Amino acid sequence: MARLTIDMMGKPGCHLCDDARVVVKDVLDDFPETEFVEHNILDDVEMFENFKNDIPVLLINGQRHAVWRVDANELRAAIEKVLS
């Protein structure tokens, strides 16, 4: 089985980030082997410059999956594709 890591770039006080986090955590209940890592773009100047206008940004194994909004069905399908 393939290893899977989901990274979310966001920042505190971002309502879209809060919404995305809920969707990701709900989907990941079905994929306990998946690692979820949140990154605060305010902690890193380069990350801030790269993502400041796009948060939240969701990466699956380093590949951009979603920007601004996360769709549960699309995320689930992408995870299943990587894990298959």
C-alpha positions as CSV (number, residue, x, y, z in Angstrom):
1,M,0.0,0.0,0.0
2,A,1.3,3.5,-0.9
3,R,2.1,6.0,1.9
4,L,0.0,9.1,1.9
5,T,0.6,12.5,3.6
6,I,-1.9,15.4,3.3
7,D,-0.5,18.8,4.1
8,M,-2.7,21.8,4.6
9,M,-1.3,25.3,4.3
10,G,-3.4,27.9,6.2
11,K,-3.3,30.4,9.0
12,P,-5.2,31.0,12.3
13,G,-8.5,32.9,11.8
14,C,-9.0,31.7,8.3
15,H,-12.6,30.5,8.1
16,L,-12.0,28.6,4.8
17,C,-9.1,26.8,6.6
18,D,-11.4,25.9,9.4
19,D,-14.0,24.6,6.9
20,A,-11.3,22.6,5.0
21,R,-9.9,21.1,8.3
22,V,-13.4,19.7,9.2
23,V,-13.8,18.1,5.7
24,V,-10.2,16.6,5.8
25,K,-10.6,15.2,9.2
26,D,-14.0,13.7,8.4
27,V,-12.6,12.0,5.3
28,L,-9.5,10.8,7.0
29,D,-11.6,8.9,9.6
30,D,-11.9,6.3,6.8
31,F,-8.1,6.4,6.1
32,P,-6.3,6.1,9.5
33,E,-3.0,5.2,7.9
34,T,-2.9,8.7,6.3
35,E,-0.8,11.4,7.9
36,F,-2.3,14.9,8.1
37,V,0.0,17.9,8.7
38,E,-1.1,21.5,9.1
39,H,1.3,24.3,8.3
40,N,0.8,27.9,9.5
41,I,2.0,30.1,6.6
42,L,2.7,32.9,9.2
43,D,5.6,30.8,10.5
44,D,7.6,30.8,7.3
45,V,8.3,33.8,5.0
46,E,8.7,31.7,1.9
47,M,5.5,29.7,2.6
48,F,3.6,32.9,3.2
49,E,4.8,34.4,-0.1
50,N,3.8,31.2,-1.9
51,F,0.4,30.7,-0.4
52,K,-0.9,34.0,1.0
53,N,-3.6,34.4,-1.7
54,D,-4.6,30.8,-2.0
55,I,-5.2,29.4,1.5
56,P,-6.2,26.9,2.4
57,V,-4.0,24.8,0.0
58,L,-4.2,21.0,0.3
59,L,-1.4,18.9,-0.9
60,I,-1.5,15.1,-1.3
61,N,2.0,13.7,-1.2
62,G,3.3,17.1,-2.2
63,Q,1.0,17.6,-5.2
64,R,-1.6,20.4,-5.1
65,H,-5.1,18.9,-4.7
66,A,-7.3,21.8,-3.6
67,V,-7.3,25.6,-3.1
68,W,-9.8,27.6,-1.0
69,R,-12.4,24.8,-0.7
70,V,-12.1,21.0,-0.2
71,D,-14.7,18.7,-1.6
72,A,-15.1,15.5,0.5
73,N,-15.9,13.3,-2.5
74,E,-13.0,14.6,-4.6
75,L,-10.6,14.2,-1.6
76,R,-11.8,10.6,-0.9
77,A,-11.4,9.7,-4.6
78,A,-7.9,11.2,-4.7
79,I,-6.8,9.3,-1.6
80,E,-8.2,6.0,-2.9
81,K,-6.4,6.5,-6.2
82,V,-3.0,7.0,-4.4
83,L,-3.6,4.1,-2.0
84,S,-4.6,1.7,-4.7
